[in-house]
Amino acid sequence: MHPHAQLAQQHIADLRTQADAHHLALAAKPPRELRTRLGWTLVELGLRLAATPNNPKPAVA
């Protein structure tokens, strides 16, 4: 077998190993739906808090 063919075969094997590891890592992660909903709820809460004035101060003339 030619050296470049051996190198190509090794590269293919490395890519398959990395893909398998990636798929295993994705399968181990919990679903992000709850995390996403919680994050957007906190963003909405923060926007509401920022939009309402706490104690509006009277304008000084």
N, C-alpha and C positions, 0 to 999 in steps of 0.2 A: 504494500500500500504506500502511496506517495505521502511525504511528510505533510503537505498541505491538506490532504484528505484526512489524515489522522487528527490534525489540528481542528478541522471542521467537525469531525465526529466528537471530539472532546468538548468543543464549544456547544454543540447541540445537547450533549449530556449535561453540561453545566446549566444551560438555560432551562432544561426540564427540571433539574433539581431545584433551581430558584423558583420556578413556577409552582412546583409542588409545595415548597415552603410557604410561598405567598398564599396559596389556597388554604393551607392548614391554619395560617395566622388569621385569615379572614373568617374562617369557620369558628375560631375560638373567641372572637370578639362578640360581645353582646349586641343585640339590635340597637340601633341608634335612634329609633323613633321616640322613645321616652326622653332621651337626652336632648333631642332636637326640640321637642315640645316644651320642655322645661326651660331651655335656653331662650326660646322666643317669648315665653311667658315672662321671664325676667327682663328681657329687653322692653317689652310692652310696659311692665310695671315701672321700670326706670324712666321711660319716656313720660309716663303719666306723672310721676313725681317731679320730673324736671319742668313740666308744663304748668303745674299749679304753684302759684306763689305761696310761700309759707306765711309771711307777715308783710303785706305790702306796706311800705313806709310812705307817709304823706309827703307830697312834694313840698320842698321848702322854697318860698318865694323870695 
